[in-house]
Amino acid sequence: MSAGFGLLRLSPRTFWSMTPRELERAMSVLAPATRAGIGRGELAELMRAFPDKSMEAMKDG
């Protein structure tokens, strides 16, 4: 509530009518930026380290 009323300066009516998802999105502007995702190189490393099972191996169980 303190974030909604104090930081976002929402009116009580607006605050109480918001869904939890709407409130989370509104508060996300207050959080530091997060990393966008992994790059191609990191993905390639993960794919080498953790390869998918082949279709034949999946059929054999």
C-alpha positions in Angstrom: 0.0 0.0 0.0 2.8 2.4 0.8 4.2 1.9 -2.8 0.8 2.4 -4.3 -0.1 5.5 -2.3 3.3 7.0 -1.5 5.5 6.2 -4.5 3.0 5.8 -7.3 0.6 8.4 -5.8 -2.5 6.5 -6.7 -5.8 7.5 -5.4 -7.5 5.1 -3.0 -10.1 4.4 -5.6 -7.5 3.6 -8.3 -5.4 1.5 -5.9 -8.3 -0.7 -4.7 -9.6 -1.2 -8.2 -6.3 -2.5 -9.6 -5.7 -6.2 -10.1 -2.5 -7.6 -8.6 -1.0 -7.9 -12.1 -1.8 -4.2 -12.8 -0.2 -3.2 -9.5 2.9 -5.2 -10.3 3.3 -3.7 -13.7 2.8 -0.2 -12.2 5.4 -0.9 -9.5 7.9 -2.4 -12.0 8.9 1.1 -13.2 10.4 1.6 -9.7 12.7 -1.5 -9.9 16.1 -1.4 -11.5 16.3 -2.7 -15.0 16.9 -6.4 -15.3 18.9 -8.2 -17.9 17.2 -8.7 -21.2 18.1 -12.3 -21.8 20.9 -14.5 -23.0 22.8 -14.0 -26.2 23.5 -16.4 -29.0 26.9 -17.5 -27.5 25.4 -18.3 -24.1 22.5 -20.2 -25.8 25.0 -22.2 -27.8 27.0 -23.0 -24.7 23.9 -24.2 -22.9 22.8 -26.3 -25.9 26.2 -28.0 -26.0 26.2 -28.6 -22.2 22.6 -29.8 -22.1 21.7 -31.4 -25.5 18.1 -32.5 -26.3 17.5 -36.2 -26.5 17.2 -37.5 -30.0 13.7 -38.7 -31.1 15.0 -42.3 -31.1 16.3 -42.0 -27.5 12.9 -40.7 -26.5 11.1 -43.6 -28.1 13.3 -46.1 -26.4 12.4 -44.5 -23.0 
